[in-house]
């Protein structure tokens, strides 16, 4: 008996040593042929591991979740024509075993309602089997489950922090909210608005927040390789929300880095992009058009954005605070207007914290940093491309990085391969985010209030010739449906 117990312990402590004799079955779907090990002692045993076969290959891979605390049932008839009906519970590593079995024919099954796919519902003499026991052998029979049915799936399973403990294999699924989810809140009271011209825009990201928000990670797919950047969601919430709205709209697809400076040129070294793309526009495309076109600053700022503290500008309110050190990502803006950042950004190639500090147009908002040395290597490669002065075509191109370009008709004789190219920007990880909506408008005839999809902006437009006031209520909702609301008054004089 001690030798048998030792054999069983070895099966679970070193499964790779027995891989040739292990078999796996998906319940009610994939019972495989029987394989036996030599007998270790008198009396037969059936041992195995229960797990979720997420890639459906019939064997357990290192990343696949074992089913802990799961009921396994053994039914059968032995050679003495005696019925066998046994149950056990899987251990921490998903292992189960039935010992001291007499020769006979056996079947493994599970109780229905376990929160796992096993169709048709398990009953006696269905599932994995038949398992034929002829003597005192040990048979290895794993149980592979197909996954979770829709009713067992909860939103908490899809966070970047998800672990196996978030999956509810026992009992019923939750209501879709994370146990530890915290509720959004109004960070700053929304200011009343005195109508300007025909419209206003409010950057809602600065007024609402959520304790669960952590730094978003994005990836630039560049011509020199992937460039991963961690964004500062808490330090610069409006800037990050604005930047993500451009990503979600695809505005940075096939964008170029159009400005590369060094310290000897103007006292700072940056690589700037987000202002131009190589996309040829039109349907059908206008092949005579210059193949480098501007990216619209289309975040809805017409004519200005109102931010916390009453800051106004044609773009995102300034959120300067983090210094412009090497490897950080910051927003470009217009001279003389601290609140004018829209679509253009730049990487600091050196420590520019003094040059781009608070004394320079209120400081330039840093909203991200490179993730690793590998990302720094990609940025360095992008910054070693030679530059050319093409300001006769566009004043923004006086320090334009160009790759193997020897043409004479810039930019009509260029191709995307001639540029420091950004094929696209994608979001790699985001634990929490807020979406915004208008839930009440007391005077829609006077004021139209809308929030464009995937943006943090509340756009207000006013009916010509009308005066009066309206109370607007907006709602910020997190990924689990928890929300916060805020109201303000719009006066059209």
Secondary structure, 3 states (H helix, E strand, C coil): CHHHHHHHHHHHHCHHHHHHHCEEEECCCCCCCCCEECCCCCCEEEEEEEEECCCCCCCCCCCCCECCCCEEEEEEEECCCCEEEEEEECCCCCEEEEEEECCEEEEEECCCCCCCCCCCCCCCCCCEEEEEECCCCEEEEEEEECCCCHHHCCHHHHCCCCCHHHCCCCCCCCCCCCCCCCCCEECCCCCCEECCCCEEEEEHHHCEECCCCCCCEEEEEECCEEEEEEECCCCCHHHHHHHHHHHHHCCCCCEEEEEECCHHHHCCCEEEEEEEECCCCCCCCCCCCCCCEECCCCCCCCCCEECHHHCEECCECCCCCCCCCCCEEEECCCCCCCCCECCCEEEECCCCCCCCCCCCCCCCCEEEEECCHHHHHHHHHHHCCCEECCCCCCHHHCCEEECCCCCCCCCCCCCHHHECEEEEEEEEECCCCCEEEEEEECCCCCEEEEECCCCCEEEEEECCCCCEEEEEEEEEECCCCCEEEEEEEEEEC
